[in-house]
Amino acid sequence: MKEIKTEIDINAPIDKVWNILTDFKTYPNWNPFIVSLEGDVQIGSVFKVVLNPPESKPMTFKPRCLQMELNKEFVWLGKLFFTGIFDGKHIFELKENGPSKTKLVQREEFKGLLVPLLWKQLDKNTRKGFEMMNEKLKEEAEK
């Protein structure tokens, strides 16, 4: 297993950050990495995501929501073709750091046969995409 993990401190209340993070219809307005997220997102549901990693082509996939806990965590599992080829468990965690301070942790755990072949690109482009999204979410929440 390989993991990409990014963090950012946001000067905004946790509920404000959560509301922006889970207002999927507004992603095209501010999110440079996850440019589209469509469907009914609740535990067990499958929805559609379009990613636009820097220096890569956009990718569309249909992950399953594993966790959706208000003001705390949003987790999905995406896979290429079928389990074991290339699986990505994407995790957004929010942690309260005071009355108007929130820490966003965005990470992804990668497993499967293709991970070693794609790791260099993932660690560069996907990590950069996470960081860009984190910065834009911070910007949006601190307005």
C-alpha positions in Angstrom: 0.0 0.0 0.0 1.1 3.6 -0.8 -0.3 6.7 0.7 -0.4 10.4 -0.2 -1.2 12.7 2.8 -1.6 16.5 2.8 -2.8 18.8 5.6 -3.8 22.5 5.8 -4.9 24.8 8.6 -8.0 26.8 7.8 -9.1 29.9 9.8 -12.8 29.1 9.7 -15.2 27.1 11.8 -15.4 23.4 11.1 -19.0 23.5 10.0 -18.2 26.2 7.4 -15.4 24.1 6.0 -17.6 21.0 5.9 -20.4 22.8 4.1 -18.0 23.9 1.4 -16.4 20.5 1.1 -19.7 18.7 0.8 -21.4 21.3 -1.5 -20.5 19.3 -4.5 -22.5 21.4 -7.0 -20.1 24.3 -6.4 -16.9 22.3 -7.1 -16.6 23.6 -10.6 -16.5 27.2 -9.2 -13.5 26.7 -6.9 -12.0 23.2 -7.0 -9.1 22.9 -9.4 -8.6 19.1 -8.7 -12.0 17.6 -8.3 -13.7 19.5 -11.0 -17.0 17.6 -10.8 -18.7 15.4 -8.2 -22.2 14.3 -9.2 -24.8 12.0 -7.7 -26.4 11.1 -4.4 -23.5 10.9 -1.9 -24.4 8.8 1.1 -22.9 5.8 2.7 -23.1 2.9 0.2 -23.9 5.0 -2.8 -22.0 5.2 -6.0 -21.4 8.6 -7.6 -19.4 10.2 -10.4 -16.1 12.1 -9.9 -14.0 13.9 -12.5 -10.4 14.6 -11.4 -8.1 17.0 -13.1 -4.6 16.3 -11.7 -1.9 18.8 -12.7 0.1 17.8 -15.8 -2.3 14.9 -16.5 -5.4 14.1 -18.4 -8.8 14.4 -16.6 -10.0 11.1 -15.2 -13.6 10.0 -14.6 -14.5 7.2 -12.2 -17.4 6.0 -10.0 -16.4 5.4 -6.4 -18.6 4.2 -3.6 -19.1 6.3 -0.5 -17.8 4.4 2.6 -18.2 7.1 5.2 -20.0 10.4 5.6 -19.9 11.8 9.1 -21.0 15.4 9.6 -18.2 17.9 10.2 -15.7 15.0 10.5 -15.0 12.7 7.6 -15.9 11.9 4.0 -14.4 8.7 2.5 -14.8 6.9 -0.8 -13.3 3.9 -2.5 -12.6 4.0 -6.2 -11.2 1.2 -8.4 -10.0 0.6 -11.9 -12.0 -2.2 -13.6 -12.2 -4.5 -10.5 -10.8 -4.8 -7.0 -7.0 -5.4 -6.9 -5.9 -3.7 -10.1 -5.8 -0.1 -8.8 -7.9 0.9 -5.8 -7.9 4.3 -4.1 -9.4 5.0 -0.7 -9.8 8.8 -0.6 -10.2 10.3 2.8 -11.1 13.9 3.9 -10.8 14.5 7.6 -11.7 17.6 9.5 -10.4 18.3 13.0 -11.4 21.3 15.1 -8.4 23.3 16.2 -10.2 26.0 18.2 -13.5 27.9 17.9 -12.7 29.1 14.4 -9.9 26.9 13.3 -10.0 23.7 11.3 -7.4 21.3 10.1 -8.1 19.5 6.8 -6.3 16.3 6.2 -6.7 14.9 2.7 -5.2 11.6 2.0 -5.5 8.6 -0.3 -4.4 5.0 0.3 -3.6 3.2 -3.0 -3.5 -0.6 -3.4 -3.3 -3.0 -6.3 -1.1 -4.4 -9.0 -0.7 -1.1 -11.0 0.3 1.0 -8.0 4.1 0.4 -8.3 3.9 1.3 -12.0 2.0 4.6 -11.4 3.4 5.6 -8.0 5.9 8.2 -9.3 3.1 10.1 -11.2 0.7 9.8 -8.3 3.2 11.1 -5.8 3.9 14.1 -8.0 0.7 15.0 -9.8 -1.9 13.7 -7.5 -0.2 15.2 -4.4 0.0 18.5 -6.2 -3.7 18.3 -7.0 -4.5 17.6 -3.3 -2.4 20.6 -2.3 -4.1 22.9 -4.9 -7.5 21.8 -3.7 -6.6 22.3 0.0 -5.4 25.9 -0.8 -8.6 26.7 -2.7 -10.8 25.3 0.0 -8.9 27.4 2.6 -9.3 30.5 0.4 -13.1 29.8 0.0 -13.6 29.2 3.7 -11.7 32.2 4.9 -13.6 34.7 2.7 
